[in-house]
Amino acid sequence: MKNIVLASILAIASAISFGIPAQAGTTVRTYHGHYHGRPHCYVKKVRYYKHGRVYYRSVRVCR
């Protein structure tokens, strides 16, 4: 019984260890600035003042 539990724990640990590096390399940025995979970008609204008036600008932020 103890051998079955140890073997199942070892099998689960090995399956998880192979799955984590596969997910880590899904997004690769090339030297041209293009993304291969899913980029982590969002649009942020930035408030700024010009001649006493308030303006809003949309800025794309990628991390």
C-alpha positions in Angstrom: 0.0 0.0 0.0 2.8 2.4 0.9 4.6 1.6 -2.4 1.4 2.5 -4.4 1.1 5.8 -2.7 4.8 6.7 -3.2 4.6 5.7 -6.9 1.5 7.8 -7.5 3.1 10.8 -5.8 6.2 10.4 -7.9 4.1 10.1 -11.1 2.2 13.3 -10.3 5.4 15.2 -9.4 7.0 14.2 -12.7 4.0 15.2 -14.7 3.8 18.6 -13.1 7.5 19.2 -13.6 7.2 18.6 -17.3 4.1 20.8 -17.7 5.5 24.0 -16.0 8.4 24.7 -18.5 6.0 24.2 -21.4 3.8 27.0 -20.2 6.7 29.3 -19.4 7.9 29.6 -23.0 4.7 30.6 -24.8 5.5 34.3 -25.3 8.8 35.1 -27.0 9.8 38.6 -28.0 12.1 39.0 -31.0 14.7 41.7 -31.6 12.2 43.5 -33.9 9.8 44.0 -31.0 7.2 41.6 -32.4 5.6 39.0 -30.2 5.3 35.3 -31.0 2.6 33.9 -28.8 0.2 35.9 -26.6 1.5 39.3 -25.6 0.6 40.7 -22.2 -0.6 44.1 -23.3 -3.3 46.4 -22.1 -4.5 50.0 -22.9 -4.1 52.5 -20.1 -5.8 55.9 -20.0 -3.3 58.7 -19.1 -4.5 62.1 -17.9 -2.3 65.1 -18.7 -2.6 68.9 -18.6 -1.9 71.3 -21.5 -2.4 75.0 -21.2 -4.6 74.5 -18.1 -6.9 72.0 -19.7 -7.2 68.3 -19.0 -6.7 65.8 -21.8 -6.8 62.0 -21.9 -4.6 59.8 -24.0 -4.6 56.1 -24.5 -1.3 54.4 -24.0 -0.5 50.7 -24.8 1.5 49.0 -22.1 3.2 45.6 -22.8 5.0 43.7 -20.1 
